[in-house]
């Protein structure tokens, strides 16, 4: 066996593996259920929640001249006997909450 041929094959295999791994990572997104769980955990830090929902389809969203693909959902809370509802927007690739605001 020729060592140069062997090392060339190993080097090529490693390079192709790295390229494929990066291509696959770019296409990863979190599920809507995971996005809802993240939002619920964030809202629970400020008190109990009484209900929640999320749209399962991804939506385009722009914020500060940046384009995102997002899930849109909502949380209901009971604060001092009053029902408060919030809508939130979650980035599908990172799971980060991009925006949250109360509904009137």
N, C-alpha and C positions, 0 to 999 in steps of 0.2 A: 504494500500500500504506500502510496506517495503522500507524504505529510502535507505538502503544499495543496494538493487536491482536497485532502481531508479538511484542512483549516479553511480553505475557500468555501467549502460546503457548509461548515459550521457557521462561518461569518455571514454567509448569505441567509441561512436559516434564522439566525438571530435578528438580522436586519428586517427580514420579511415579518417576523413575529412582532417586532416593535411597531412597524407600520400598521399592521392589521389591528393590533391592540389599540392604537390611537384612533383609528378609523371607527372601531366599534364603540369606544368611549364617547365619541362625539354624538352618537345616535342614542345614547342612553337617556331615558326619561323616567321620572318616578310615576307611579300609578296615582290615579285620582284618590284612591283610598288612603294611600300614604300621605298625600298632600293634605287631606282632611284631618288625618291623625296629627300631623304637624301643627296645623292651625288650631285644633282643639287643645293641644298641649300648651300652646302659647296663650290662648284665651283663659285656660284653667288657672294660670298663674295669677290672674286678676279676679278670680271667683268662679263659682260653679256655673256650668252651662246647662241649659234646659233642652236644647235642640241644635241640630246642624244639618247641612245639606251641601252637596257639591255637584256641579255639572261634570259629567264624565267625558265630554268632548273638549278638546283643546281649542282655545280661542286665540286669535292674534291680539296683541296689546302693545301700545306705545307709551313710553314714559320717559320724559327728558331726552327726547330724540333717539331713544333706544327701542329696538323692536324685541318683543318677547313672545313666546308661546306659553299660554297660561291656562290654569283651571280657575274658575270662578265659583265661590261658595259662600255660605252664610252661617252665622252662629246666632243663637238666641240665648239671652241671659235674663235672669230675674234679679233686679237690683232694687232693694227697698220697696218691694211689692210692685214695681213697674217692669214690664217686659221691654227689654232693649234688644234690638236686632242690628247685627253688623254684617257687612259684606266684606269679603277678603279676596285677594288675587294672589295666586301662588305660581311661581315660575316652574314650568314642567321639567326643566333640566336640572335645577339645583334644589328645588323644594322650598326655596326662600319665599317668605311672604313679602310681596312687592308693595302691597297697599292694603289697608283695612280702614273702613269708615263706617260710622253709624248710619242706619237707614231711618228716614223720618217717618 
